[in-house]
Amino acid sequence: MIIDALQWVSALCALVAAGFWLKSARIRTPSSFPISVVRPDSFGLPLGEPLGATYVGFGHSPAMNELGEALRKQSKWSAIAALAAAFSAACQAVSMISAALE
């Protein structure tokens, strides 16, 4: 009896975990990070923070772009793994339901 209950809890937890994993893996991550370059207009505050700034241009960081691309690849493979876990948990749940109905 206790083993059956543990199997049901395990199947339910597997389904919930797979759902959350899949949800987290579907979050879009950028592959590049643009950097805005500004020139401070004045330094009127005591700690030296600018009161305003003039837009000068934009730049990029190869390291940040590499990080963004790595995050996108990681997210893609995580989504595939989450789908496999969700399918496995669903199969376990269906198998247990079928066995309970017999």
N, C-alpha and C positions, 0 to 999 in steps of 0.2 A: 504494500500500500504506500509506504513512504517513498519507495523507489519510483513508483508511478507519479506521485506528486512532484518529485524532484525532476523527472523527465519533462513534465508539463511546464514547470517553472523554467527549466532550461530552454525549452522550445520557445516559450513566450519571450524570455530575455534575449534570445538569439534574434527573434523577429524585430524586437524593439531596437536592439543594437544595430542591426543591419539597416533599419530605417534611418536612424540618426546618422550613421556613417555615410549612407547614400546622400542624405540631405547636406551634410558638411562637404562632401566631395563635389557637389554641384555648385558650390559657390564660385563665381567667376573671379579669377585673379588676373591682373594686368600683366602683359609681357614686357612692358616698358614703363619707365617712370620719368615723365618730362620734368625738367627743373626750370623754374622761372628765375631769371637773374634780374635783380633790382639794385638801384643805387639809392641809398638813403638820402632824403631831402635835408634833414637836419637831425641833430642829436640833442634834443631838448630835455630829455628825461635824465634823472640822476644816475641811472645805471647804464646809460649809453644806448638805450633802445631808440630806434628812429621813430619820429613822429609820423612820417610819411615816406614814400619811396616812389621813384620813377622807374617804370619798366624799361629794362635795357634790352632784353632778348630772352632766349631760352637755350638750354643746353641739355645734355644727356650724360648719363654715367654708364659706361660699359658694364661695370660691376653690378649696378642696380638692374640693368636690362638682363644680364645673365641670371640674376636672382629671380627676376620675374618669369623668365622662360623656364627655369627649374621648377618654380612653383606651379606653373601651368602643367608641366609634364607630370609632376607629382600628383596634382589634382586629377589628371586624366587616369592615371594608373590606380589611384585610390578609388575613383568612381567604378572602374572595372572590378576591382576587388570587392567593393561594396555590393555590386550587383550579384557577384558570385555568392557572397555570404547571404544575401537576401534570398536567392534562389535555393541555396542549401537549407536555410531555416524554413522556408516555405515547404520544401519537400519533407522535412522532418515533421512539420506540423500536420501536413496532409497524411503522412504515414501514421502518425499517432491517432489522428481522428479516425482514419480507416480502421485501425486496430481496435479502437474503442467502440466502434459501431458494429463490429462483428460479434 
